């Protein structure tokens, strides 16, 4: 992506930690942070394109996770309210990379990058991002 994004506030959702999200120690089980990040990416898609279901029906595309790298720093606990970001930081012909963080107030609990690949909704074969999606993404990343 071009331009200085340091001043841009990334897309974010808020969610509450429920009992089902925690482990026996009362903290969020590590894999659940990936679920939280998935929700944030889906809401980002909804805000930009009407959501994953809409993209599958109209543009015949889906996004599949290809890579995940997460650094866990501080645990979240039952009933915490978290802010989970989804910020596309790299757009390629058939893939996107999101910077995703989970915050409790001003404290970053975990930080990561999630790579997704665009696939055809009917065949699940990799495909290039549709031109309309590329245009919206380019406009969203313009300084």
KANOR-V150126 format. One record per backbone hydrogen bond with DSSP energy under -0.5 kcal/mol. CO is the residue of the C=O (numbers start at 1). NH is the residue of the N-H. Records with the same first field share a line. If there is no record, write none. Layout:
CO=NH  NH
This chain:
3=5
5=8
8=10
11=86
13=84
15=82
16=18
17=79
18=21
19=22
21=29
23=26
26=78
27=23
29=32  33
30=33  34
31=34  35
32=36
33=37
34=38
35=39
36=40
37=41
38=42
39=43
40=44
41=45
42=46
43=47
44=48
45=49  50  51
46=50
51=55
52=56
53=57
54=58
55=59  60  61
60=121
62=119
64=117
67=115
69=113
70=72
71=111
76=28
77=80
80=17  82
82=15  84
83=103
84=13
86=11  88
87=99
90=97
93=129
94=118
95=92
96=116
97=89  90
98=100  114
99=87
100=112
101=85
102=109  110
103=83
104=107
106=108
107=104  109
109=73  74
110=102
111=71
112=100
113=69
114=98
115=66  67
116=96
117=64
118=127
119=62
120=124
125=120
130=134
131=135
132=136
133=137
134=138
135=139
136=140
137=141
138=142
139=142
